[in-house]
Amino acid sequence: MLIGDVARRSGVSARMLRHYESLGLVRPAGRTGAGYREYSGEDIRRIFHIESLRSLGLSLREVGYALDDPGFKPSELVDDLIRRTRERIAAETELLTRLRRIGAAEPAGWEDVLQIVALLQDLGSESAGKRQRAALSSAEVPVEALVEAALSETDPNVAGALRWALTHTGERGAALLAEGLGSPTAEVRKRAVQAIAEIPGGEATALLRDALADSDIVVRRCAALALGARGVADAVPTLIDMVVEEANDADAADALSALASDPASADRIAAGLVDRLASGAIGASARRRLTEALADIPGDTTSRALADLSHDEDRAVALTATYILKLRNAR
C-alpha cells in the first residue's frame, strides 16, 4: 500500500508518516518498481498503535520506547500518565480559577489586570508581610480569593487582616465562607466560623447557628462565642459547657453575662448553671467556675441559687457565693 492510501486509511497525513519514518517509528521495507514506499499490513498496524499511544499523551520518543523495548511495562507507563495528567489538570484548574477571579473584578484595562494579578500573587506569597498587605488592599482583591486565603491562612496577623477584609463583603463573603463549613477538615471549618463571626447580618448568624451542630467541639465553641456576642440564646448550652470544661471559660462567662441582659434569657441561663451545679458529674473547680459565672446573671433564680450555694459543703464555693451575694445586695 502506497503512502497516499495509508494516509487516507489511517487518518495520518503523508507528511506525518514521513516524520514517523525519519524518527525510526515506522520503517516500510517495501518499494514499488518506481521506487515509492510500500507499506505492509504490519506497518499499518504499527501506525495505529503509534496513534493510540499518542492519544494517551505520550511523546513520540516515549511511543518509540514503548513499542520497541521488550521489557516495557504498560502499568508503569499508565501510572506515570495518570500522575502527569493530574498535575496538568491541577495547573489548568489553578489558571482557570485565577482567570475567573480577574474577570469577577471587572478590570477596566490592562493596568487593572496586572494589579489584580500582583495582589493574587502576594496573597499566595511565602511572606506573611506580603500576604497581610494584600489582604489590607482588599478593595482590589476578588472576594473568592479572600475567602480561599482566609480558610487556609495559619499566621494569626494575616488571618486577622483577611477577616477584616471579609467584613466588607457582606452576604457575598458569607455565602462563600459557608462552603468552608462543609470542609472535611475541622481547622478549615474553624477558620470559616471565625471569619463568618466578623460579618454582620442574618445570613451570617444563620450559618453560625448551623455550626453549633458541628462534629468538632472547637468549631462549636467558636460558633457559640460568636452567637453569644450577637445575642443569640441558642448558644447558651455550649457556653455553659465551656465554663464547666474550662475552655475559654472567661469569654464564655462574659458571653453568658451579655445574653442575660434579656430577662427571659437570664432565667434560662441561671437555670442551666444551677442544673450543672447540681450534677454530681463535675469536679470542685468546675463548680466554683459555675458559681462565679452566676455573678453577672440577674434575676431571682440566680439569687436563690447563690443563697443555697452560700451553705455549700465546698468551702470555696460557699465563700464565692457569699461574696457575690454581698455585692448584689450592695447594688
Residue pairs with C-beta under 8 A, 6 or more apart in sequence:
1 9
1 38
1 39
1 40
1 44
2 32
2 36
2 37
2 38
2 39
3 14
3 17
3 18
3 36
3 37
3 39
4 14
6 12
6 14
6 17
6 39
6 43
6 44
6 47
7 13
7 14
7 17
9 44
10 17
10 44
10 47
10 48
10 51
11 51
12 20
12 47
12 51
17 26
17 47
20 26
20 47
20 50
20 60
21 27
21 28
21 37
23 60
23 64
24 64
25 46
25 50
25 60
25 63
25 64
25 67
26 39
26 43
26 46
26 47
26 50
27 43
28 37
28 38
28 39
28 40
28 43
29 40
30 37
30 38
30 39
30 40
31 37
31 38
32 38
39 47
46 67
49 67
50 60
50 63
50 67
53 62
53 63
53 66
53 67
54 60
54 63
56 81
57 81
57 84
57 85
58 66
58 77
58 81
62 77
65 72
66 72
66 74
66 77
97 144
98 117
98 120
100 144
101 116
101 120
101 142
101 144
101 145
102 113
102 116
102 117
102 120
102 142
104 142
104 143
104 144
105 112
105 116
105 140
105 141
105 142
107 113
107 116
115 140
116 140
116 141
116 142
119 134
119 137
119 140
119 141
119 145
120 134
120 141
120 142
120 145
122 130
122 131
122 133
122 134
123 131
123 134
123 135
123 141
123 145
123 146
123 149
124 131
124 149
125 131
125 134
128 155
128 157
128 158
131 149
131 153
131 155
131 158
132 155
132 157
132 158
132 161
134 141
135 141
135 146
135 149
135 158
135 161
135 162
135 164
135 165
136 161
136 164
136 165
138 146
138 164
138 165
138 166
138 168
139 168
141 165
143 166
143 169
143 172
143 173
143 176
144 176
146 162
146 165
146 166
146 169
146 173
147 166
147 173
147 176
147 177
147 179
147 180
147 195
149 162
150 159
150 162
150 163
150 166
150 177
150 191
150 192
150 195
151 177
151 180
151 183
151 188
151 191
151 192
151 195
152 188
152 191
153 159
153 162
153 191
159 191
159 194
162 195
163 194
163 195
163 198
164 198
166 173
166 177
166 195
166 198
166 199
167 173
167 198
167 199
167 200
169 199
170 199
170 201
171 201
171 203
171 204
173 195
173 199
174 196
174 199
174 201
174 203
174 204
174 207
175 203
177 192
177 195
177 196
177 199
177 207
178 192
178 196
178 207
180 188
180 189
180 191
180 192
180 195
181 189
181 192
181 193
181 196
181 207
181 210
181 211
181 214
182 189
183 189
183 192
186 214
186 215
186 216
186 218
186 219
189 211
189 214
189 216
189 219
190 216
190 218
190 219
190 222
192 211
193 208
193 211
193 219
193 222
193 223
193 226
194 222
194 226
196 204
196 207
196 208
196 211
196 226
197 204
197 208
197 222
197 223
197 225
197 226
197 229
205 227
205 230
205 232
208 223
208 226
208 227
208 230
208 232
209 223
209 227
209 232
209 234
211 219
211 220
211 222
211 223
212 220
212 223
212 224
212 227
212 234
212 235
212 238
213 220
214 220
214 223
220 238
221 238
221 242
221 247
221 248
221 252
223 235
223 238
224 235
224 238
224 239
224 242
224 252
224 255
225 235
225 239
225 248
225 251
225 252
225 255
227 234
227 235
228 235
228 239
228 252
228 255
228 256
228 258
228 259
229 255
229 258
231 258
231 259
231 261
231 262
233 259
233 262
233 264
233 265
233 268
235 255
235 259
236 256
236 259
236 265
236 268
236 269
236 272
237 272
239 252
239 255
239 256
239 259
240 252
240 256
240 269
240 272
240 273
240 276
240 290
240 293
241 247
242 248
242 249
242 251
242 252
243 249
243 252
243 253
243 256
243 273
243 286
243 289
243 290
243 293
244 276
244 282
244 286
244 289
244 290
245 286
246 285
246 286
246 289
249 289
249 293
252 293
253 289
253 292
253 293
253 296
256 269
256 273
256 293
256 296
256 297
257 296
257 297
259 265
259 266
259 269
260 266
260 269
260 270
260 296
260 297
260 298
260 299
263 298
263 299
266 297
266 298
266 299
266 301
266 302
267 299
267 301
269 297
270 294
270 297
270 299
270 301
270 302
270 305
271 301
273 290
273 293
273 294
273 297
273 302
273 305
274 301
274 305
276 282
276 286
276 290
277 287
277 290
277 291
277 305
277 309
282 290
284 314
284 316
284 317
287 312
287 314
287 317
288 314
288 316
288 317
288 320
291 306
291 309
291 317
291 320
291 321
291 324
292 320
292 324
294 302
294 305
294 306
294 309
294 321
294 324
295 324
295 327
303 325
303 328
306 321
306 324
306 325
306 328
307 321
307 325
308 321
309 317
309 318
309 320
309 321
310 318
310 321
310 322
310 325
311 318
312 318
312 321
